[in-house]
Amino acid sequence: MRGAFASLENMITVYGEGLVDLVPSQNNPLSPLVPALGGGPFNVAVVLARQGAKVAFQSRVSEDNYGDALMRRLEEEGVDTSGVQRGPEPTTLAVTTIDREGSASYNFYCEGTADRLVEPEAVDCDIACFGTCSLAWEPGASRYIEVLHRHAAAGRLVALDPNIRPDFATDAHRERLLGLLDDVNLLKLSEEEVEFFGGIDKLRASSVEAVVTTRGGEGLSLDCGELHLDVPAHHTEVSDTIGAGDTIMGSLLAAIERAGLKAGQLGQATESQWHEILTLSAAAAAITCSRTGAQPPTLDEVAAELGR
């Protein structure tokens, strides 16, 4: 059923696009494409819900059949959709290519689509999460950025997952994102994105409290104040990597929320706490990679993966 929580206490609000991935049914460039619900922020919201977090999603979703499917999934997962706007514009499509190692790349069809016309609001919550295409596609990008600044000004924990794609890996986009970092508490990046931003030393010198770097099969790294921590990946048979980074972001936020950490407190978490947070996130990503498409695990499944 459509969520509209009576209380926003401990709420995590995720801002950004929901779209449809068109995924090859076989590892063949001419194989039929199968639609799958996706979009980084959409996936993060589902991850959070499956891990027991109280989560709301803000976006603009098409009134077409794909949009209806996106809404149904959110509602079935228990995500609060009261902040989702609907419109007659089409759903954004991402045509997906899977390489031999299971890594996914995307070509986007996004001109005039619903998510670009969003008018988000800075609702009361504990954590606000932003990222991916929604910070690159105007006019929605500027509106999301204004909401990000409002959350930071209100003292809420702000999380950012830029999820840089080749379509917007530009100098202008980098400068725009760097301009947000004074208002970001948690930054999640891939190794390639760390280099895109100028290296980890530059990011450590910023005001971001914690930077989590995904290193593929090597695991995760954390840089938080003077603390540097590496956690290995969990071994799995990779089906594809769709949604793996989103699973990590959602898992990080769910664990931070469970730990009761607020804006300005990430540096106060102990090495043991961070090790637990990263270990759980790596295990969740391994489960997602073992499945076709973005199918993140529940918290019970993560516990089973860790033998608990």
SVG drawing of the C-alpha trace seen along z (x, -y; Angstrom):
<svg xmlns="http://www.w3.org/2000/svg" viewBox="-2 -26 49 45">
<polyline fill="none" stroke="black" stroke-width="0.4" points="0.0,0.0 1.1,-3.6 3.2,-4.8 2.6,-8.0 4.3,-7.5 2.6,-9.1 6.0,-10.1 9.2,-11.1 11.4,-10.2 14.5,-8.3 13.3,-8.7 15.8,-8.5 14.7,-10.4 16.2,-9.4 16.1,-11.9 16.6,-11.1 15.5,-9.1 13.6,-5.9 14.0,-4.5 13.9,-1.3 17.0,0.6 16.8,2.5 19.0,5.5 20.2,8.1 18.7,11.5 21.9,13.1 25.6,12.0 25.0,11.0 24.6,7.5 21.6,8.5 19.8,10.5 16.3,9.3 16.3,6.6 14.4,7.3 13.0,4.3 14.2,4.1 13.3,1.4 16.2,-0.7 17.9,-4.0 20.5,-4.5 18.3,-6.4 15.3,-4.1 17.6,-1.1 19.0,-2.7 15.4,-3.3 14.6,0.4 17.8,1.5 17.0,-0.6 13.4,0.8 14.7,4.4 17.1,3.7 14.3,2.4 14.9,-1.3 12.1,-3.8 12.6,-5.3 10.8,-7.8 11.5,-8.5 11.2,-11.8 11.1,-11.9 8.8,-12.6 7.6,-9.3 5.8,-8.9 2.2,-8.0 3.1,-5.4 3.1,-1.7 6.8,-1.7 6.0,-4.5 3.2,-2.5 5.6,0.5 8.1,-1.7 5.5,-2.9 4.1,0.6 7.6,1.8 8.3,-1.0 4.9,-0.5 5.3,3.3 8.7,2.8 7.2,0.4 8.8,-2.8 6.9,-6.0 5.8,-7.4 3.8,-10.3 6.6,-12.7 6.6,-11.1 5.1,-13.3 3.5,-11.9 3.5,-13.3 2.6,-12.5 6.2,-12.6 7.8,-9.2 10.0,-7.1 13.8,-7.4 15.3,-4.3 18.8,-3.0 20.0,-0.5 22.4,1.8 25.5,3.6 27.1,6.4 30.7,7.3 32.4,10.7 33.1,9.9 29.5,9.0 30.1,5.2 27.3,3.1 27.5,-0.1 24.5,-2.3 23.3,-4.5 20.4,-6.8 17.3,-7.9 16.3,-10.8 15.2,-13.8 11.9,-15.2 11.4,-12.4 9.4,-12.7 12.2,-12.7 13.9,-15.8 10.9,-17.9 10.8,-17.1 10.1,-19.7 11.5,-18.1 11.1,-19.4 13.4,-19.4 11.1,-17.4 12.0,-16.7 14.2,-13.6 17.4,-12.4 19.3,-11.5 19.0,-12.8 20.6,-10.9 21.3,-12.3 23.0,-11.1 23.4,-9.7 21.8,-11.1 19.4,-13.3 22.3,-15.7 23.3,-16.0 20.0,-16.3 18.4,-19.8 16.2,-21.3 15.8,-18.8 19.5,-18.8 19.5,-22.4 16.3,-21.8 17.8,-18.7 21.0,-20.7 19.0,-23.5 17.2,-20.8 20.6,-19.3 21.8,-22.7 18.6,-23.1 19.0,-19.8 22.6,-20.6 21.5,-24.0 19.0,-22.2 21.7,-20.0 20.7,-16.8 23.1,-14.1 23.6,-14.5 24.9,-11.5 26.1,-11.7 26.7,-9.0 27.6,-10.8 27.7,-7.6 29.5,-9.3 28.5,-8.1 30.4,-8.8 27.6,-11.1 28.3,-13.6 31.9,-12.9 32.8,-16.5 34.9,-19.3 31.7,-21.3 30.0,-18.5 33.0,-17.8 33.2,-21.4 29.5,-21.4 29.8,-18.3 33.0,-19.6 30.9,-22.7 28.5,-20.5 31.1,-18.8 31.0,-21.5 27.4,-20.3 28.1,-16.5 28.7,-14.2 29.0,-10.8 30.5,-10.5 30.5,-7.1 32.7,-6.7 34.3,-4.1 38.1,-4.2 37.6,-5.8 35.4,-8.5 38.0,-9.2 40.5,-10.0 37.8,-12.0 37.6,-14.2 41.4,-14.6 42.5,-11.8 41.8,-10.7 44.1,-13.3 42.1,-16.1 38.9,-14.5 40.4,-13.9 41.3,-17.6 37.6,-18.6 35.0,-19.0 33.4,-15.6 33.3,-13.6 33.6,-10.1 34.5,-8.9 33.8,-5.2 35.5,-3.9 34.3,-0.8 37.2,1.3 35.4,4.0 36.6,7.4 39.1,5.9 36.4,4.7 35.7,1.3 37.9,-1.5 37.0,-4.2 38.7,-7.5 37.2,-9.3 39.4,-11.9 42.6,-10.1 41.1,-6.7 41.8,-4.6 40.2,-1.2 40.1,1.5 37.5,4.3 37.8,7.2 35.0,8.2 32.9,11.2 33.5,14.0 30.6,14.7 29.8,16.0 29.1,12.8 26.0,12.8 26.2,9.1 27.1,5.9 23.8,4.1 22.8,2.4 25.9,3.4 27.0,-0.2 23.5,-1.2 23.3,1.8 26.5,0.5 25.1,-3.0 21.8,-1.8 23.5,0.6 25.9,-2.2 22.9,-4.4 20.9,-1.7 23.8,-0.8 24.5,-4.5 20.9,-5.0 20.8,-1.9 23.9,-3.2 22.2,-6.5 24.9,-8.6 24.0,-12.1 25.6,-14.8 28.9,-15.7 29.2,-12.4 30.6,-10.0 34.2,-10.8 33.1,-9.7 32.3,-6.1 35.0,-3.7 37.1,-1.6 35.2,1.4 31.9,-0.2 33.1,-1.2 34.5,2.3 31.0,3.7 29.3,1.2 31.6,1.9 31.6,5.6 27.8,5.7 27.8,3.5 30.3,5.7 28.3,8.8 25.1,7.2 26.8,6.2 28.1,9.7 24.5,11.1 23.3,8.5 26.1,9.4 25.1,13.1 21.7,12.2 20.6,11.0 19.6,7.3 19.3,5.1 17.9,7.5 19.3,6.4 19.1,8.7 17.2,8.3 19.0,7.9 18.3,11.5 20.0,12.6 23.0,10.5 23.2,12.0 23.1,15.5 25.9,14.5 28.0,13.5 27.2,16.7 25.3,15.0"/>
</svg>
